[in-house]
Amino acid sequence: MLCWLGGATSLFYVLSRFLPCTPPDEYPNLDAIDIAWTQALHMAFRQHLQFGRDVVFTYGPWGFISRGYQPLTHLVSLLLWLGLSGVFWVAGSRLAGHFSGHRVISWLWLIAFTAFASIPVGDDFNLRVVAWSMLLLVTHFFVEENSFTPVQIALVISLALLSLTKFTGFIFAVVVIAAMAVDDLTRRRFPWSLPVFGVGILCFWVAAGQGLSSFIPYLTNSWRLTSGYTDAMMRYRIGEKLDEMWFLLLAIANFRVIAAVAWGRFKLRSALVLFSLGAILFLLFKGNYVRPDRHEISAANGLVLVALTGLAVAWRGKNRWLGLAGAVVLVACVVFGALVFDRWFPHNKLSNQMAASFGFHSLSAPIRTTFTDSLQQHFDVDNTAEKEQLTLPRVSGGTDVYPWDVRPLLANGIAYQPRPILQSYCAYTPELAEMDAAFFRSSNAPQNLFFGLNPIDGQYPAMADGRSWLEWLTRYNLGSIPGTNTTLQLLTRCASPRDYHLEPLTNVTSQWGDTVAVPDAGGQPVWVEMDITKSSKGKIISALYKPSVLLLKVSLRDGSQSVFRIIPGMAHSGFLLSPFIGNDLSFGWLISKDSQQRLAGLEVSTMNVSVDASSGPKSDYNASFQVRFYRLIY
């Protein structure tokens, strides 16, 4: 009886944590950017857009299941998470039984593992990937005796789906499955994990409406996004070094516990376990401390998941001291995770969220949302509020929005026709920027574009999707938005594009901190390209952590000065430097017939590129770099 009760209650808790049954307004602190790309992914799935070609983003064709509600995709998301939850529960129960033969203790372990894999709800997908990866790793090496059991098959198939949900999930999965395959080969067993994973990827790819020809571009462009993420998205926060030190110390402690257990059981074969574990810990650190905001929660609580699995494999071993060490490490990781969580959510602390997850409202959510229209009601209320806040005119034809906020577009019922890089701050390499520009040159370009400057992280406003600005200036006309409560500019595609060309002005070799005079372009806009390269030391630091931040200081003809952040890849791709376009209105002036008169005084007279000393040394980059200025004639 106790066995059935424990199984039923733990399954019920797993379903309440993983099924998509939480209204968006109950997520702790999702910002507008997160909500915007979530809605865009739901729309991309509905329209069967090809990932890798039509859509390039950090999430894949199943990315919409990571969070959010959309009426036409909800049933699919619900069914998938129902299956994923079942796999998680079976595998977790198997590991919990390995941890302890006492049903109450094993039940508590499974509940704790589930809780930390799903906190905070709506912003926890990275933790789910860690949980599934650790379950597969320890199940293969420590729990199951046979080479490939039904539990392992189910976990591998689950990771195939999660791999196409977010590209980092693919990296986690490949690391673990590669170690499993090598282990099987060294033991003269067929590596079943590889073909099952491959077939799973293929089936889920096709099931998402993706063509086979899009898969290689998906991998290629996803890797471009991943490799450029550090330079473009890194941030520094006061006090982060202390958090990073504690993370590294606890990661080493976790590694040491599992390494001791693995060596005792496998000797040289333990290298495969440690390779996977080390890669998971490194990805946790690299993926979350590059941008020390709410991502820190994933890093800290990811350590808790690793510690829980470490305790499960160490506790029942022959060395009782290892079990006790695993328990101590777990306690330390929980304390660290709570401190990090509470810093970002001081009014909704980890202890409060854990307690709330056992409340009636949370536990009944799957039943309540499945058999009522509560999620639809929340969705309608959110759409109405968004439309009242920003009413857009009805336009004919497909429409895109710059730089990232698709919410008002969808709320106003406008047909969404996105460029490949859904959110322009992600077009941070020349190749990605050119993909968007080529899209606007093609016959697939949208009829309309709502333009509104909204740069992130203090970046130079004209830098995101800089190449596409050339297409907008020559292939679109400035429209009007009468009677709306917005400063957005409406651009409408013209019947025949206007010509433009970049006429070289000067080529300057600059040093860090040098003031460079911007050449006179005779009243025409000035385009700039910078070849900023890292030193050998900087490349190593970028691979392991993050380099120094680059700043661009501009002085205008009217005497004003401003400092912005620049991204090396975007600077290399090129962007409009002068006149300074700092708001939606000035962009409208730029595209108007009397732009020179309207933008007088906003011409950039000098520029200065420097390294933010508070983020790191100049030695991360080569001492000099090339700056090319062009006159933009259009």
Backbone torsions as a table, in degrees:
resi	resn	phi	psi	omega
1	MET	NA	-44.7	-179.7
2	LEU	-63.4	-35.8	179.0
3	CYS	-63.6	-47.1	179.8
4	TRP	-65.4	-40.3	179.8
5	LEU	-63.8	-44.1	179.3
6	GLY	-63.8	-42.6	179.5
7	GLY	-64.2	-43.3	-178.2
8	ALA	-66.3	-44.8	-177.9
9	THR	-68.4	-38.4	179.1
10	SER	-68.2	-39.2	176.6
11	LEU	-63.6	-42.4	179.6
12	PHE	-61.6	-39.8	179.8
13	TYR	-68.0	-41.8	177.9
14	VAL	-59.3	-45.3	179.7
15	LEU	-62.6	-39.6	-178.9
16	SER	-67.2	-24.8	-178.8
17	ARG	-89.2	-31.6	-171.7
18	PHE	-105.0	-27.8	-180.0
19	LEU	-66.8	142.9	-179.1
20	PRO	-74.3	82.9	-174.9
21	CYS	-129.9	17.6	-179.5
22	THR	-109.6	121.1	176.8
23	PRO	-60.9	146.5	-178.5
24	PRO	-56.1	-32.9	-177.2
25	ASP	-74.5	-3.1	175.8
26	GLU	-100.5	-1.3	173.6
27	TYR	-67.8	142.4	-172.6
28	PRO	-56.3	-50.2	-171.9
29	ASN	-161.9	45.4	177.4
30	LEU	-70.0	134.9	179.5
31	ASP	-92.9	177.5	-173.5
32	ALA	-62.8	-36.5	-179.2
33	ILE	-62.6	-45.2	179.9
34	ASP	-61.2	-43.2	-179.9
35	ILE	-65.5	-37.9	-177.7
36	ALA	-64.6	-50.2	-177.7
37	TRP	-70.5	-27.8	175.9
38	THR	-62.4	-46.9	179.1
39	GLN	-64.6	-36.1	178.9
40	ALA	-64.1	-38.6	179.1
41	LEU	-66.9	-38.7	175.4
42	HIS	-60.0	-44.0	-179.6
43	MET	-67.7	-37.4	179.8
44	ALA	-61.9	-39.8	178.7
45	PHE	-67.0	-42.8	-179.8
46	ARG	-61.7	-36.5	-176.5
47	GLN	-90.1	1.2	-180.0
48	HIS	56.2	37.8	176.0
49	LEU	-66.8	144.0	-175.6
50	GLN	-86.3	117.7	179.0
51	PHE	-75.6	137.0	-174.0
52	GLY	98.7	-23.9	177.1
53	ARG	-120.6	-65.3	-179.9
54	ASP	-77.2	-30.9	-177.3
55	VAL	-133.6	128.8	174.3
56	VAL	-129.2	113.7	-177.1
57	PHE	-153.4	168.9	-179.3
58	THR	-67.7	-18.7	176.1
59	TYR	-102.4	155.7	-176.6
60	GLY	-101.4	-163.9	-175.0
61	PRO	-64.4	-22.7	174.8
62	TRP	-100.3	17.5	-176.7
63	GLY	-61.4	-25.1	-177.6
64	PHE	-65.1	-20.4	-178.8
65	ILE	-77.8	-6.2	-177.8
66	SER	-69.5	-30.3	178.0
67	ARG	-173.7	170.3	173.0
68	GLY	88.6	163.8	179.6
69	TYR	-127.5	134.8	172.0
70	GLN	-143.1	128.5	-171.9
71	PRO	-52.8	-40.9	-173.2
72	LEU	-82.6	-9.0	178.1
73	THR	-115.4	-4.5	-172.3
74	HIS	-64.2	-41.7	-177.5
75	LEU	-63.4	-41.3	178.3
76	VAL	-61.7	-47.4	-179.8
77	SER	-61.8	-41.0	-179.5
78	LEU	-62.4	-46.5	-178.6
79	LEU	-65.6	-40.9	180.0
80	LEU	-64.5	-44.1	-179.5
81	TRP	-72.3	-24.2	173.5
82	LEU	-64.2	-44.4	177.5
83	GLY	-67.7	-44.2	179.1
84	LEU	-61.5	-39.7	179.5
85	SER	-64.0	-39.5	178.1
86	GLY	-63.1	-42.6	177.9
87	VAL	-63.3	-44.6	179.5
88	PHE	-59.4	-43.8	-177.4
89	TRP	-66.0	-43.6	-179.6
90	VAL	-64.8	-49.1	-178.7
91	ALA	-66.2	-40.9	178.2
92	GLY	-64.3	-39.2	178.1
93	SER	-65.4	-36.9	178.6
94	ARG	-64.2	-43.9	178.9
95	LEU	-70.8	-36.7	178.3
96	ALA	-62.5	-39.3	176.7
97	GLY	-66.4	-32.4	175.5
98	HIS	-68.0	-35.1	180.0
99	PHE	-65.5	-45.9	-177.2
100	SER	-152.3	139.4	175.4
101	GLY	-80.0	-10.9	178.3
102	HIS	-79.8	120.9	-172.0
103	ARG	-62.0	-38.9	-178.7
104	VAL	-67.3	-42.0	-179.5
105	ILE	-67.1	-43.9	178.8
106	SER	-65.2	-34.6	176.3
107	TRP	-63.4	-44.3	179.2
108	LEU	-62.9	-38.5	178.9
109	TRP	-62.6	-46.1	-178.8
110	LEU	-64.1	-40.3	178.7
111	ILE	-63.6	-43.9	179.9
112	ALA	-63.6	-43.3	-179.7
113	PHE	-62.7	-41.1	177.9
114	THR	-65.0	-43.9	-177.4
115	ALA	-61.4	-46.6	-177.4
116	PHE	-74.6	-17.4	175.8
117	ALA	-84.0	-3.3	-174.4
118	SER	-137.4	25.0	179.5
119	ILE	-121.2	128.1	-5.3
120	PRO	-83.1	145.8	-179.7
121	VAL	-60.4	134.7	179.1
122	GLY	92.5	-15.9	180.0
123	ASP	-135.4	34.3	-167.9
124	ASP	-122.3	13.3	-173.1
125	PHE	-63.7	-37.6	178.3
126	ASN	-59.0	-38.4	178.6
127	LEU	-68.3	-34.6	178.2
128	ARG	-64.6	-40.5	178.4
129	VAL	-62.6	-42.3	177.9
130	VAL	-61.8	-43.5	-178.2
131	ALA	-61.3	-49.0	-179.0
132	TRP	-64.5	-39.4	-179.1
133	SER	-65.5	-44.1	179.5
134	MET	-67.0	-37.1	177.3
135	LEU	-60.7	-44.8	-179.7
136	LEU	-66.7	-41.8	-177.9
137	LEU	-61.0	-52.1	-175.9
138	VAL	-75.3	-29.1	177.5
139	THR	-64.3	-44.7	-178.8
140	HIS	-67.0	-45.1	-171.4
141	PHE	-90.0	-27.4	-170.7
142	PHE	-119.4	-21.2	-171.2
143	VAL	-108.2	-53.7	-174.8
144	GLU	-85.4	139.8	179.1
145	GLU	-87.5	-38.1	-177.3
146	ASN	-78.9	164.1	-174.0
147	SER	-67.8	-37.2	-177.7
148	PHE	-153.0	103.0	-175.9
149	THR	-98.7	167.8	177.8
150	PRO	-56.1	-35.8	179.1
151	VAL	-64.0	-44.5	179.3
152	GLN	-65.5	-39.9	178.2
153	ILE	-59.5	-46.5	-179.4
154	ALA	-63.2	-40.1	179.2
155	LEU	-66.8	-40.7	178.9
156	VAL	-63.6	-43.6	178.6
157	ILE	-64.2	-39.1	177.5
158	SER	-61.4	-43.4	179.2
159	LEU	-67.4	-28.0	174.2
160	ALA	-62.1	-42.0	176.9
161	LEU	-66.9	-46.4	-179.4
162	LEU	-65.0	-27.6	177.2
163	SER	-65.9	-30.7	178.6
164	LEU	-94.7	6.1	173.8
165	THR	-91.9	-45.2	175.5
166	LYS	-143.7	139.8	-172.8
167	PHE	-64.4	-31.7	176.3
168	THR	-63.2	-29.4	174.2
169	GLY	-63.0	-36.0	176.8
170	PHE	-64.1	-41.3	-179.9
171	ILE	-65.6	-46.3	176.8
172	PHE	-56.3	-47.3	-176.2
173	ALA	-64.2	-43.6	-178.6
174	VAL	-61.8	-40.5	-179.8
175	VAL	-59.7	-47.6	-177.0
176	VAL	-71.2	-45.5	-176.0
177	ILE	-68.5	-33.5	175.9
178	ALA	-62.6	-42.4	178.3
179	ALA	-63.8	-40.3	177.9
180	MET	-62.7	-42.6	-178.2
181	ALA	-64.9	-43.9	178.5
182	VAL	-63.7	-39.7	178.0
183	ASP	-60.5	-43.6	179.1
184	ASP	-64.0	-40.9	-179.4
185	LEU	-65.3	-40.3	179.0
186	THR	-66.6	-24.1	178.8
187	ARG	-98.8	13.7	177.0
188	ARG	59.4	41.9	176.2
189	ARG	-121.6	150.7	179.9
190	PHE	-69.9	132.7	-178.4
191	PRO	-79.4	76.8	-176.5
192	TRP	-59.1	-26.4	-176.4
193	SER	-61.0	-36.1	-177.5
194	LEU	-65.3	-54.7	-179.9
195	PRO	-65.6	-35.5	179.1
196	VAL	-64.6	-42.4	177.8
197	PHE	-64.1	-44.2	179.6
198	GLY	-62.4	-44.7	178.7
199	VAL	-65.7	-38.6	177.1
200	GLY	-61.3	-44.8	177.1
201	ILE	-58.5	-47.1	-178.3
202	LEU	-61.3	-47.0	-177.9
203	CYS	-64.4	-45.6	-179.9
204	PHE	-68.7	-32.2	177.8
205	TRP	-63.4	-48.1	179.9
206	VAL	-67.8	-39.7	-179.5
207	ALA	-62.5	-25.3	178.2
208	ALA	-83.3	5.7	179.1
209	GLY	81.3	23.0	-177.8
210	GLN	-97.4	141.4	175.4
211	GLY	-80.8	148.1	-178.7
212	LEU	-62.3	-30.2	-179.3
213	SER	-69.5	-13.6	-179.2
214	SER	-88.5	-11.0	-171.8
215	PHE	-68.4	-45.4	179.0
216	ILE	-64.1	-45.9	173.5
217	PRO	-57.8	-33.8	177.4
218	TYR	-62.4	-46.9	179.0
219	LEU	-64.6	-43.5	-177.6
220	THR	-62.9	-50.2	-176.9
221	ASN	-74.2	-30.2	174.6
222	SER	-65.6	-37.3	177.2
223	TRP	-67.3	-36.9	175.4
224	ARG	-60.4	-43.0	176.9
225	LEU	-62.4	-44.0	-178.3
226	THR	-65.3	-45.0	-177.3
227	SER	-70.6	-26.1	178.7
228	GLY	-92.9	-4.1	-174.4
229	TYR	-60.9	-43.1	-175.0
230	THR	-59.8	-52.8	-178.5
231	ASP	-59.5	-40.9	-171.5
232	ALA	-83.8	-36.6	-169.4
233	MET	-109.4	-3.5	-176.8
234	MET	-64.1	147.4	174.9
235	ARG	-140.3	160.0	175.1
236	TYR	-121.6	142.9	-179.9
237	ARG	-131.6	139.3	177.6
238	ILE	-60.9	127.4	179.0
239	GLY	91.3	-2.0	-176.4
240	GLU	-68.6	-27.3	-178.2
241	LYS	-61.0	-37.7	178.7
242	LEU	-64.4	-43.7	177.8
243	ASP	-62.0	-42.0	-179.8
244	GLU	-64.6	-37.7	177.9
245	MET	-62.4	-45.7	179.1
246	TRP	-64.6	-38.7	177.2
247	PHE	-59.7	-48.3	-177.6
248	LEU	-63.4	-40.2	178.6
249	LEU	-63.3	-44.1	-179.9
250	LEU	-70.8	-33.8	176.2
251	ALA	-64.0	-42.3	177.8
252	ILE	-63.6	-40.5	179.2
253	ALA	-63.2	-44.5	176.3
254	ASN	-60.3	-45.6	-179.6
255	PHE	-60.3	-41.9	-177.4
256	ARG	-64.5	-42.2	-179.1
257	VAL	-63.4	-51.1	-177.3
258	ILE	-68.0	-34.9	178.3
259	ALA	-61.8	-41.0	-179.7
260	ALA	-64.5	-42.0	179.2
261	VAL	-66.6	-44.2	-178.4
262	ALA	-63.8	-42.0	-179.9
263	TRP	-64.6	-39.4	179.3
264	GLY	-63.4	-29.0	-177.9
265	ARG	-96.6	-37.8	-168.7
266	PHE	-116.8	-12.4	-175.2
267	LYS	55.8	-119.4	-174.4
268	LEU	-64.7	-30.6	178.0
269	ARG	-63.8	-17.1	179.2
270	SER	-63.1	-18.8	178.4
271	ALA	-59.4	-32.3	179.7
272	LEU	-69.0	-41.4	176.9
273	VAL	-62.5	-45.6	-175.4
274	LEU	-70.2	-32.1	175.0
275	PHE	-60.9	-49.6	-179.6
276	SER	-64.2	-45.6	-178.8
277	LEU	-63.2	-43.9	178.5
278	GLY	-61.3	-40.6	178.7
279	ALA	-64.7	-41.2	179.1
280	ILE	-63.2	-45.3	179.9
281	LEU	-65.1	-39.9	178.4
282	PHE	-65.0	-43.7	179.4
283	LEU	-64.2	-35.1	175.0
284	LEU	-61.2	-44.8	-179.4
285	PHE	-68.8	-53.5	-175.0
286	LYS	-63.8	-44.8	-175.2
287	GLY	-71.5	-18.7	-173.6
288	ASN	-116.5	-28.0	179.2
289	TYR	-92.7	-6.5	169.7
290	VAL	-61.0	-37.0	179.1
291	ARG	-125.9	86.9	-172.5
292	PRO	-76.9	72.7	171.8
293	ASP	-119.4	-129.7	178.4
294	ARG	-65.9	-14.0	176.1
295	HIS	-59.7	-24.4	179.4
296	GLU	-60.3	-28.6	179.4
297	ILE	-63.3	-41.8	178.6
298	SER	-63.2	-39.7	-179.8
299	ALA	-65.2	-50.0	-175.5
300	ALA	-67.6	-46.7	-178.5
301	ASN	-78.2	-19.1	169.7
302	GLY	-63.7	-35.7	174.6
303	LEU	-61.7	-35.9	178.9
304	VAL	-63.9	-41.9	178.4
305	LEU	-63.1	-41.4	176.9
306	VAL	-63.9	-41.8	-179.5
307	ALA	-65.2	-37.5	178.2
308	LEU	-64.7	-42.2	177.1
309	THR	-69.4	-35.2	176.5
310	GLY	-63.4	-41.6	177.7
311	LEU	-64.3	-38.2	-178.0
312	ALA	-63.8	-36.0	-178.5
313	VAL	-87.8	-19.4	-177.2
314	ALA	-92.7	-27.3	-168.3
315	TRP	-66.9	-39.4	-175.2
316	ARG	-96.2	13.3	177.6
317	GLY	-77.5	178.5	-178.9
318	LYS	-73.3	-27.6	-177.9
319	ASN	-92.6	102.3	-179.0
320	ARG	-65.5	-28.5	179.6
321	TRP	-65.5	-33.3	176.8
322	LEU	-65.5	-40.3	176.7
323	GLY	-61.6	-43.5	178.1
324	LEU	-65.9	-38.5	177.4
325	ALA	-62.7	-40.6	177.2
326	GLY	-61.8	-37.9	178.9
327	ALA	-66.9	-41.9	178.9
328	VAL	-63.7	-43.8	179.0
329	VAL	-61.9	-40.3	178.9
330	LEU	-61.3	-46.2	179.7
331	VAL	-59.6	-44.4	179.9
332	ALA	-62.7	-40.2	179.6
333	CYS	-66.7	-38.8	178.7
334	VAL	-64.2	-43.6	178.7
335	VAL	-61.7	-45.8	179.0
336	PHE	-62.1	-44.9	179.2
337	GLY	-61.8	-39.3	179.0
338	ALA	-66.5	-41.4	-179.8
339	LEU	-63.2	-43.1	179.0
340	VAL	-66.3	-45.4	-179.4
341	PHE	-60.1	-46.2	-175.7
342	ASP	-67.5	-25.3	177.4
343	ARG	-66.9	-38.2	-177.5
344	TRP	-86.9	-26.3	177.9
345	PHE	-126.5	69.2	-175.1
346	PRO	-64.9	-24.1	-179.1
347	HIS	-97.7	-0.7	179.4
348	ASN	-145.0	66.0	-169.3
349	LYS	-64.6	166.2	-177.9
350	LEU	-58.7	-43.2	-179.8
351	SER	-61.5	-37.9	179.3
352	ASN	-67.7	-41.7	-179.6
353	GLN	-68.0	-38.0	176.9
354	MET	-62.2	-45.3	179.6
355	ALA	-63.3	-40.3	-179.1
356	ALA	-65.8	-28.4	-179.3
357	SER	-66.7	-17.3	177.4
358	PHE	-99.8	2.3	179.2
359	GLY	-78.1	164.4	-177.5
360	PHE	-60.8	-39.6	-177.2
361	HIS	-61.6	-41.5	-178.6
362	SER	-75.4	-46.1	-176.8
363	LEU	-66.6	-31.7	-178.2
364	SER	-88.4	-3.2	-174.8
365	ALA	-57.3	-44.8	179.8
366	PRO	-58.7	-41.9	-179.8
367	ILE	-70.2	-45.0	-176.2
368	ARG	-62.3	-44.5	-175.8
369	THR	-79.6	-24.0	179.5
370	THR	-75.7	-38.0	-173.9
371	PHE	-105.5	7.4	173.1
372	THR	-132.7	173.8	179.1
373	ASP	-102.5	32.1	-175.7
374	SER	-63.3	-40.2	178.5
375	LEU	-65.7	-39.4	177.3
376	GLN	-62.9	-39.2	178.8
377	GLN	-64.0	-44.5	177.0
378	HIS	-61.0	-41.5	-179.8
379	PHE	-61.2	-44.6	-179.8
380	ASP	-65.5	-40.8	178.9
381	VAL	-63.4	-44.2	179.6
382	ASP	-63.3	-41.7	179.2
383	ASN	-63.9	-42.2	179.2
384	THR	-62.9	-44.0	179.1
385	ALA	-63.2	-40.7	179.1
386	GLU	-64.8	-41.1	-179.4
387	LYS	-67.8	-38.0	178.4
388	GLU	-68.3	-32.9	-179.6
389	GLN	-73.3	-35.1	-177.2
390	LEU	-146.4	97.2	-179.2
391	THR	-92.1	124.2	179.4
392	LEU	-107.4	150.7	-179.9
393	PRO	-73.4	157.2	175.0
394	ARG	-72.5	131.1	177.9
395	VAL	-128.8	155.0	179.7
396	SER	-100.6	143.5	179.4
397	GLY	92.8	170.7	179.4
398	GLY	-66.4	150.7	-173.5
399	THR	-139.9	139.6	174.6
400	ASP	-119.6	169.2	-179.7
401	VAL	-137.8	140.0	-179.8
402	TYR	-117.6	139.5	2.2
403	PRO	-94.7	-24.5	-174.6
404	TRP	-153.8	-18.2	-168.4
405	ASP	-86.5	91.7	-178.1
406	VAL	-83.1	-6.9	-174.4
407	ARG	-56.6	-51.3	-179.1
408	PRO	-64.5	-29.0	178.8
409	LEU	-62.9	-49.8	-178.3
410	LEU	-70.6	-37.2	-179.7
411	ALA	-64.7	-31.7	179.8
412	ASN	-88.8	6.5	175.3
413	GLY	70.0	29.1	-178.9
414	ILE	-92.1	137.9	-177.7
415	ALA	-64.4	120.1	-175.1
416	TYR	-89.8	121.8	178.3
417	GLN	-129.2	85.8	-168.9
418	PRO	-80.0	154.9	168.4
419	ARG	-73.6	166.8	-176.3
420	PRO	-58.6	-48.0	179.2
421	ILE	-84.8	99.8	-168.7
422	LEU	-54.2	-38.1	-178.7
423	GLN	-124.2	125.0	-165.5
424	SER	-64.4	-23.3	178.4
425	TYR	-67.5	-12.2	177.7
426	CYS	-90.3	-6.3	178.2
427	ALA	-84.4	61.6	-168.2
428	TYR	-102.0	12.9	169.9
429	THR	-126.5	156.1	179.2
430	PRO	-55.8	-37.7	-179.1
431	GLU	-65.5	-42.8	179.8
432	LEU	-68.4	-41.3	178.4
433	ALA	-62.5	-38.4	179.8
434	GLU	-69.0	-31.4	176.9
435	MET	-59.3	-45.6	178.7
436	ASP	-65.8	-43.5	-179.8
437	ALA	-61.8	-42.3	178.9
438	ALA	-63.8	-34.7	177.6
439	PHE	-62.1	-43.3	-179.1
440	PHE	-73.3	-18.1	174.5
441	ARG	-83.5	-17.4	-172.2
442	SER	-86.0	172.9	177.5
443	SER	-73.4	-11.0	179.3
444	ASN	-86.9	0.2	-176.7
445	ALA	-62.9	146.9	-179.6
446	PRO	-69.4	154.6	178.1
447	GLN	-71.1	-30.0	-175.9
448	ASN	-131.3	153.6	174.5
449	LEU	-141.3	120.7	172.4
450	PHE	-88.5	122.0	-174.4
451	PHE	-110.0	128.0	174.8
452	GLY	-151.9	117.9	-178.7
453	LEU	-65.9	130.0	177.5
454	ASN	-156.2	64.2	-176.0
455	PRO	-68.2	152.6	178.5
456	ILE	-102.6	157.0	171.1
457	ASP	55.8	27.9	177.1
458	GLY	69.0	25.5	-179.0
459	GLN	-73.3	156.4	176.4
460	TYR	-59.0	127.2	-168.0
461	PRO	-57.3	-35.9	-174.4
462	ALA	-88.7	7.1	-171.9
463	MET	-83.1	-39.3	-177.4
464	ALA	-66.4	125.9	-177.2
465	ASP	56.5	40.0	-175.0
466	GLY	-56.8	-39.4	179.9
467	ARG	-62.2	-33.4	-177.9
468	SER	-69.2	-23.6	178.2
469	TRP	-57.8	-36.3	180.0
470	LEU	-62.8	-36.5	179.8
471	GLU	-73.5	-39.0	-179.7
472	TRP	-65.9	-38.4	-178.0
473	LEU	-67.5	-25.1	-174.2
474	THR	-114.3	-13.6	-177.7
475	ARG	-115.6	-1.9	-178.9
476	TYR	-131.1	150.0	174.3
477	ASN	-107.4	152.5	178.7
478	LEU	-78.2	123.4	178.2
479	GLY	-99.9	-172.2	178.3
480	SER	-123.5	152.2	179.2
481	ILE	-125.1	75.2	-175.9
482	PRO	-70.2	140.7	171.8
483	GLY	69.8	24.8	178.9
484	THR	-117.9	157.5	-178.4
485	ASN	-97.4	60.0	-176.8
486	THR	-148.3	154.2	173.1
487	THR	-100.9	3.2	178.8
488	LEU	-58.5	146.5	174.6
489	GLN	-99.4	135.7	178.0
490	LEU	-98.4	121.4	176.3
491	LEU	-109.1	133.5	-179.2
492	THR	-118.7	132.8	-176.0
493	ARG	-64.7	132.2	-179.2
494	CYS	-88.5	160.3	-175.2
495	ALA	-65.4	-41.6	179.3
496	SER	-131.7	129.4	-176.2
497	PRO	-69.4	150.4	174.3
498	ARG	-87.0	155.1	-179.9
499	ASP	-81.2	152.1	168.5
500	TYR	-145.6	156.5	170.7
501	HIS	-154.0	153.6	-179.6
502	LEU	-101.3	113.7	-179.3
503	GLU	-96.1	118.1	-178.0
504	PRO	-57.8	136.4	176.1
505	LEU	-108.1	-66.3	178.5
506	THR	-145.1	159.6	176.1
507	ASN	-126.9	115.8	-171.7
508	VAL	-118.2	137.6	169.8
509	THR	-95.3	116.8	-173.6
510	SER	-114.7	152.2	172.7
511	GLN	-106.9	162.3	179.4
512	TRP	-62.8	128.3	178.6
513	GLY	89.8	-8.0	178.6
514	ASP	-69.2	141.3	173.0
515	THR	-89.8	121.6	-176.2
516	VAL	-110.6	127.6	176.8
517	ALA	-75.9	130.3	176.5
518	VAL	-81.5	122.7	-175.0
519	PRO	-64.0	151.9	177.5
520	ASP	-71.4	126.6	-178.7
521	ALA	-105.6	16.5	177.8
522	GLY	64.0	36.5	179.3
523	GLY	87.1	-4.4	178.7
524	GLN	-91.6	158.6	177.0
525	PRO	-63.4	154.5	179.0
526	VAL	-112.7	127.7	177.5
527	TRP	-103.2	141.5	-178.4
528	VAL	-131.6	144.9	172.8
529	GLU	-133.0	137.3	-178.5
530	MET	-127.4	131.9	177.7
531	ASP	-100.5	84.9	-179.3
532	ILE	-98.5	122.0	-177.1
533	THR	-123.5	152.8	-179.9
534	LYS	-86.0	152.6	170.7
535	SER	-76.8	171.5	177.5
536	SER	-59.1	-41.0	177.4
537	LYS	-62.9	-42.1	-179.1
538	GLY	-64.1	-35.2	178.4
539	LYS	-65.5	-39.8	178.9
540	ILE	-66.8	-44.7	179.9
541	ILE	-62.3	-40.5	179.5
542	SER	-64.4	-36.6	-179.9
543	ALA	-69.3	-36.7	-175.5
544	LEU	-94.0	-28.0	-173.8
545	TYR	-147.1	-111.2	177.8
546	LYS	-157.2	143.8	-178.7
547	PRO	-85.0	-171.8	179.8
548	SER	-73.7	155.4	178.8
549	VAL	-86.5	141.4	179.3
550	LEU	-102.1	140.6	-178.2
551	LEU	-121.4	145.2	176.0
552	LEU	-121.7	118.3	177.1
553	LYS	-103.9	126.7	-179.7
554	VAL	-120.0	142.0	174.2
555	SER	-114.7	131.3	-177.4
556	LEU	-98.8	162.7	179.0
557	ARG	-60.8	-28.2	-179.6
558	ASP	-80.8	2.8	176.4
559	GLY	95.5	-9.0	-178.9
560	SER	-79.6	155.1	179.2
561	GLN	-133.4	147.3	178.2
562	SER	-147.0	152.5	179.4
563	VAL	-120.9	132.3	-178.1
564	PHE	-132.3	165.2	173.1
565	ARG	-91.5	143.6	174.3
566	ILE	-124.2	152.2	-179.7
567	ILE	-108.6	125.8	-175.8
568	PRO	-52.1	-44.9	-178.8
569	GLY	-64.5	-41.1	178.2
570	MET	-68.3	-37.3	178.6
571	ALA	-65.6	-38.4	178.6
572	HIS	-66.9	-37.8	179.3
573	SER	-66.7	-32.1	178.2
574	GLY	104.2	150.2	178.0
575	PHE	-158.9	165.0	178.9
576	LEU	-75.3	113.1	-178.4
577	LEU	-88.9	-43.6	-175.0
578	SER	-138.6	136.7	2.5
579	PRO	-72.0	161.2	-179.5
580	PHE	-74.9	117.2	179.1
581	ILE	-101.6	101.4	-173.3
582	GLY	-107.1	-5.6	179.5
583	ASN	-154.0	173.2	-177.0
584	ASP	-62.2	-38.6	-176.9
585	LEU	-63.8	-43.0	-178.9
586	SER	-67.3	-28.9	174.3
587	PHE	-67.1	-39.0	175.7
588	GLY	-60.7	-38.9	176.5
589	TRP	-63.9	-38.8	-177.6
590	LEU	-61.2	-36.3	-175.4
591	ILE	-91.0	-2.9	-179.0
592	SER	-84.2	167.0	-177.1
593	LYS	-70.3	-31.8	-179.4
594	ASP	-103.6	44.1	-174.6
595	SER	-62.8	-37.3	-176.6
596	GLN	-62.1	-42.2	179.9
597	GLN	-68.9	-42.8	-176.7
598	ARG	-68.1	-32.1	-175.4
599	LEU	-100.0	10.9	179.4
600	ALA	-59.0	133.0	-178.1
601	GLY	95.5	-15.7	179.9
602	LEU	-96.8	6.4	177.0
603	GLU	-68.7	139.8	178.7
604	VAL	-83.1	123.7	-178.5
605	SER	-93.7	-39.3	177.9
606	THR	-139.7	157.0	176.4
607	MET	-138.1	155.4	-176.7
608	ASN	-145.6	119.8	178.5
609	VAL	-104.9	127.0	-177.3
610	SER	-140.4	169.7	175.9
611	VAL	-100.5	131.0	177.5
612	ASP	-67.4	107.3	-174.0
613	ALA	-62.0	-25.9	-179.1
614	SER	-72.4	-15.8	-178.1
615	SER	-100.1	-19.1	-179.3
616	GLY	158.9	-179.8	-174.8
617	PRO	-85.5	163.3	175.6
618	LYS	-68.5	-21.0	-175.4
619	SER	-66.8	-7.3	174.6
620	ASP	-68.5	-17.9	-177.3
621	TYR	-124.4	158.1	174.4
622	ASN	-64.6	151.0	-168.8
623	ALA	-64.7	-27.8	-178.0
624	SER	-131.1	161.6	179.3
625	PHE	-151.7	156.0	-178.7
626	GLN	-91.5	138.9	175.7
627	VAL	-124.2	122.7	-179.9
628	ARG	-113.6	127.4	179.0
629	PHE	-107.6	141.0	178.1
630	TYR	-133.0	149.0	168.9
631	ARG	-88.9	123.9	178.2
632	LEU	-89.5	112.2	-179.8
633	ILE	-110.0	121.0	-179.1
634	TYR	-149.9	NA	NA
